Amino acid sequence: MDKLNKFSRLKAKKPTDKPTADYQAKLAEHGLSREQVIATERKLAKFANTMDSLVRIPFTKQGMGADAALSTIPLAGDLAGLALTSYAFILGRQLGVPAHKMTPAVRLALIDMVVGIVPGIGTLLDIFIRPSRKTLGIVHQHLQDEYGITETMHMDRPFLHQSLEDKQQQSRFWRNPIVAWLYLHIPDILGLIVLIFIVWGLWAVMSWLVSLFGKTTGFG
């Protein structure tokens, strides 16, 4: 019975062990390590944020970045934006993403350049045509499928993630999971505090208006 249980446990482990080995083999095939892949994807996320969503429109996932700013310069700015966006394609290729997978992002970058030539309208449409973000999405999907890398924190908050990594190399304090989590979620915590103050402020104003209405009309 013990042998049978042992065999069952070994058999159950096989499906999870094999994919891990496959992921490692694919990384080795491209001369990459898991750490290098995450660092490069984080670099791509930083670039995508700078180009397409450096300033985010409140309450939306849309934003504006250097690409939209460059599009205000007729033709020259659009060509410069296309040249800069090609850096995202280079990073994707360094991570082993096949050229054919990058085609949708390349097509979007070309559309972005052509549309950007139109004064005013081109700059406005740059908010929605985001080739660098598209490239980041394609790359992340490839890394998930080929290398089993599913983490997203390094691409959701690339600048904070880099800063935390630097701090962790200098002090053990920052390696504490709770401290690390709090640091990476600083924007969320600040946003929650602001939201609480807004709700509290609205409640205070409404209470004052109700009180004023009661005193004025005699229904208080």
Buried (B, 14 or more C-beta within 10 A) or exposed (E): EEEEEEEEEEEEEEEEEEEEEEBBEBBEEBEBEBEBBBBBBBBBBBBBBBBBBBEEEEEEEEBBBBBBBBBBBEEEBBBBBBEBBBBBBEBBEBBBBEEEBBEBBBEBBEEBBEBBBBEEEBBEBBBEBBBBBBBBBBBBEBBEEBBBBEBEBBBEBBEBBBBBBEBBEEEEEBEEEEBBEEBBBEEEEEEEEEEEEEEEEEEEEEEEEEEEEEEEEEEE
